[in-house]
Amino acid sequence: MKFKQSKEKNRQVSLDVDLDDKDLEPYYKIGYKKLVKKITIPGFRKGKAPYHIIESQYGKETILSEALDNILSDKTSEAIKESSLESYMPPKIELKNFNPIKFTIILPLQPKIALGEINKIKLEKMKDPDFESLIDEQINNLQKQFTNWIPSSEKAQSGELISINIKIEINGNTVLDQKNTDIILEEQNDEFAPGLIKNLIGLKERDSKNLNLKISKNHPSSEMANNKANFNITVNSVKKSDSPKLDANFAKMVSNNEIKTMNSLRKKVKTSVEENHKQQSEYEYQNNAINELIKISNIELPPLMIERETQNEIEQLENLAKRFKMTLEEYLTKNNQNLDETKKNIEIETLQKLNRTFTLLEVCKQNNITPTEQELSEAEKNLITQQSNNKNSPKLSKEEVRMEAEYKLKLEKASKYLYQETLENVV
């Protein structure tokens, strides 16, 4: 066996391998054993025809082709061992020629990360939101949850609940025929077909109306999205809201009698809003710190790693499409997405994810960040629980659970470390 090693480029090395007859000698026997089990030779029981008979009828090349996987696997291992290289992940094998056998081994090497200086990262300070407005919004949402609807014979007004029968036709074809559809007449419910809510206001029970509207381009149905349509609407009922007063009784009602006054309810909501903001701010600071570190770092990833990770993501999408009995292209078209554009976006997102992962792992390495045994044990328990609750998740061995737990903890701890180290640099 002869091989020629290329220079390292983008954390990859290629080995061009040439095999001679001596290298292939042992594999004729392997090929014969595989081939003889597949064919029937008159005068011999299946699997019992001698080698010379098989060779005379099928030829040496056919016999050898049966052992091709064995040849490539064995000779790849030998070539990598002789080269003294360490492949970071399984290599890619490309067969160039069968007679004589020539193939190329592409070895992805370990990613190389040169971290930038963390103390040079400057983060922009986030502005606090209007907490009083957020508190009001939360309380208003609670009020809506406990709102009763009272039948009305008057014309529907903004904010009221209307029940309609709706029939939609596009180019003379019925695409929707739905009875007793409830709609609250609010602006945010106008996304389906801009202008619909405005046209429903002012109608009363038993009124009918024909409308020509354009359906939103973001509608999930490709049959309906961005198309002009005829709407035939009949009003079944109109209901006015009967919202509870924001008083002590309301505070008791929404808290199962634990909170006695509106002032106490506002304090409780304020604590929740501020805690959510604190968590969200910390998460955003962490993300910003990671992104800034990536910008000032030099990250070299083998292209084969990016290619494989991208393909894994695409295969997951394909499996999702199969569950709906569609091809990937059909599934994406139905969701107003383009196949080529989706693949390109997946590749971009994959590269971003890999950059983030290896940057954080390098932060751990350079700063001796390791999970404690107690943290690992707890993380393993959580992973096992998640695995048992999710029937579609792959079953991991004990060693794999340990590795996954350690991997996730390292990313988490590195993110928190960056947050702490860059917090003083917020300007």
CORZISUL-V308146 format. One record per residue. RES is the residue in three letters. OMEGA is omega in whole degrees, -180 to 180 (* if undefined). NEAR is the number of other C-alpha atoms within 10 Angstrom. Layout:
res/omega/near
RES/OMEGA/NEAR
RES/OMEGA/NEAR
This chain:
res/omega/near
MET/176/13
LYS/174/12
PHE/179/19
LYS/-177/13
GLN/179/14
SER/173/12
LYS/178/11
GLU/176/12
LYS/-179/13
ASN/179/15
ARG/174/18
GLN/176/22
VAL/177/19
SER/173/20
LEU/177/21
ASP/-171/18
VAL/174/21
ASP/179/18
LEU/177/18
ASP/-176/13
ASP/-179/10
LYS/179/8
ASP/-172/14
LEU/-175/18
GLU/-176/11
PRO/-171/13
TYR/175/18
TYR/179/21
LYS/179/15
ILE/179/17
GLY/179/21
TYR/-178/24
LYS/179/18
LYS/-175/16
LEU/-175/20
VAL/179/18
LYS/-175/13
LYS/-170/9
ILE/177/13
THR/178/14
ILE/180/15
PRO/179/8
GLY/-180/8
PHE/173/10
ARG/-178/11
LYS/179/13
GLY/-174/16
LYS/-180/13
ALA/-178/18
PRO/-175/13
TYR/-173/14
HIS/177/12
ILE/179/11
ILE/-178/18
GLU/-177/15
SER/-177/9
GLN/-174/10
TYR/179/12
GLY/-176/12
LYS/-178/15
GLU/179/13
THR/178/17
ILE/-178/23
LEU/-179/24
SER/178/17
GLU/-178/18
ALA/-174/21
LEU/-180/20
ASP/179/11
ASN/-179/15
ILE/-177/19
LEU/-180/20
SER/-177/11
ASP/-175/11
LYS/174/19
THR/179/21
SER/180/13
GLU/-177/12
ALA/179/20
ILE/179/17
LYS/-180/11
GLU/-178/10
SER/-178/13
SER/177/8
LEU/176/13
GLU/180/12
SER/-177/15
TYR/179/15
MET/-178/12
PRO/-178/11
PRO/174/21
LYS/-178/13
ILE/179/16
GLU/179/13
LEU/-178/14
LYS/-176/14
ASN/-179/11
PHE/-178/13
ASN/-2/9
PRO/-177/12
ILE/174/18
LYS/177/18
PHE/-179/21
THR/176/22
ILE/177/23
ILE/-177/20
LEU/173/24
PRO/179/26
LEU/-179/23
GLN/178/16
PRO/-178/18
LYS/-176/16
ILE/172/18
ALA/-175/13
LEU/171/18
GLY/-178/16
GLU/-176/10
ILE/-177/18
ASN/177/13
LYS/-179/12
ILE/178/21
LYS/-180/17
LEU/179/17
GLU/-179/10
LYS/179/12
MET/179/11
LYS/175/7
ASP/178/10
PRO/173/10
ASP/-174/8
PHE/-179/13
GLU/179/12
SER/179/10
LEU/178/15
ILE/178/21
ASP/-179/14
GLU/179/12
GLN/-179/17
ILE/176/19
ASN/177/13
ASN/176/12
LEU/180/15
GLN/179/16
LYS/-179/14
GLN/-177/12
PHE/179/14
THR/173/15
ASN/-179/12
TRP/-176/14
ILE/179/12
PRO/-180/13
SER/177/17
SER/-179/12
GLU/179/14
LYS/-179/15
ALA/179/22
GLN/178/20
SER/179/15
GLY/-179/15
GLU/-177/20
LEU/-179/22
ILE/177/26
SER/-175/18
ILE/162/24
ASN/-175/16
ILE/177/19
LYS/-177/17
ILE/178/21
GLU/175/17
ILE/-178/16
ASN/177/10
GLY/-180/9
ASN/179/10
THR/180/12
VAL/178/15
LEU/176/13
ASP/-169/12
GLN/-179/12
LYS/172/14
ASN/177/14
THR/-180/12
ASP/178/14
ILE/171/17
ILE/-173/19
LEU/178/21
GLU/-174/15
GLU/-177/14
GLN/179/9
ASN/-178/13
ASP/-175/16
GLU/-177/15
PHE/179/17
ALA/-178/21
PRO/-179/15
GLY/-177/16
LEU/-177/20
ILE/180/19
LYS/-179/14
ASN/178/13
LEU/177/22
ILE/-180/17
GLY/176/12
LEU/177/19
LYS/-177/21
GLU/178/20
ARG/175/13
ASP/175/15
SER/-180/16
LYS/174/13
ASN/-178/14
LEU/170/14
ASN/-177/16
LEU/176/16
LYS/180/19
ILE/-177/20
SER/178/17
LYS/180/16
ASN/179/15
HIS/-176/18
PRO/180/14
SER/178/14
SER/179/16
GLU/-174/11
MET/-172/20
ALA/173/19
ASN/180/15
ASN/173/17
LYS/-174/16
ALA/175/21
ASN/-180/20
PHE/173/20
ASN/-171/17
ILE/173/20
THR/-178/21
VAL/177/21
ASN/-179/18
SER/174/21
VAL/180/26
LYS/176/23
LYS/179/20
SER/174/16
ASP/-175/13
SER/178/14
PRO/177/16
LYS/180/11
LEU/-179/13
ASP/-177/14
ALA/179/16
ASN/178/15
PHE/179/21
ALA/179/23
LYS/-177/16
MET/-175/15
VAL/-178/16
SER/-178/11
ASN/176/10
ASN/180/13
GLU/-180/11
ILE/-170/18
LYS/-176/17
THR/177/16
MET/179/17
ASN/179/13
SER/179/13
LEU/179/22
ARG/179/17
LYS/180/12
LYS/180/13
VAL/180/17
LYS/178/18
THR/180/13
SER/-179/14
VAL/-179/16
GLU/179/16
GLU/177/12
ASN/179/12
HIS/179/15
LYS/179/13
GLN/-180/11
GLN/179/12
SER/179/16
GLU/179/16
TYR/-179/15
GLU/177/14
TYR/178/24
GLN/-180/23
ASN/-179/16
ASN/179/19
ALA/179/24
ILE/-179/22
ASN/179/17
GLU/179/17
LEU/178/24
ILE/-179/21
LYS/-175/14
ILE/179/15
SER/175/17
ASN/-174/14
ILE/178/17
GLU/180/17
LEU/176/20
PRO/-180/19
PRO/-179/15
LEU/178/20
MET/-180/22
ILE/-180/18
GLU/-177/13
ARG/179/13
GLU/177/18
THR/-180/20
GLN/177/16
ASN/179/13
GLU/179/16
ILE/180/17
GLU/177/13
GLN/176/11
LEU/179/15
GLU/178/17
ASN/177/15
LEU/179/15
ALA/-180/17
LYS/179/13
ARG/177/9
PHE/179/11
LYS/179/11
MET/168/15
THR/179/16
LEU/-179/19
GLU/179/16
GLU/-179/16
TYR/-179/20
LEU/179/18
THR/179/15
LYS/180/17
ASN/177/15
ASN/178/16
GLN/-179/14
ASN/-175/15
LEU/-177/15
ASP/-180/10
GLU/179/10
THR/179/14
LYS/179/15
LYS/179/13
ASN/179/13
ILE/179/17
GLU/179/20
ILE/-179/13
GLU/179/14
THR/179/21
LEU/178/19
GLN/-180/14
LYS/179/14
LEU/177/17
ASN/-180/22
ARG/-177/18
THR/-175/17
PHE/174/19
THR/180/27
LEU/178/24
LEU/177/19
GLU/175/19
VAL/177/23
CYS/-177/19
LYS/-175/13
GLN/-177/10
ASN/176/11
ASN/179/9
ILE/179/17
THR/177/16
PRO/175/19
THR/179/10
GLU/179/10
GLN/178/9
GLU/179/13
LEU/-179/21
SER/-180/14
GLU/180/11
ALA/178/20
GLU/179/20
LYS/180/14
ASN/179/14
LEU/180/16
ILE/178/16
THR/178/11
GLN/-179/12
GLN/-179/16
SER/-179/13
ASN/-179/10
ASN/-177/11
LYS/-177/9
ASN/-179/8
SER/180/10
PRO/180/9
LYS/-177/13
LEU/174/13
SER/180/9
LYS/-180/10
GLU/180/9
GLU/177/12
VAL/180/20
ARG/-179/17
MET/180/14
GLU/179/16
ALA/-180/22
GLU/179/21
TYR/-178/16
LYS/180/15
LEU/179/19
LYS/178/22
LEU/-179/21
GLU/-178/14
LYS/178/18
ALA/178/24
SER/-180/22
LYS/178/17
TYR/179/18
LEU/179/22
TYR/-179/20
GLN/-176/15
GLU/-177/14
THR/-176/20
LEU/-180/19
GLU/-177/11
ASN/179/15
VAL/-178/12
VAL/*/9
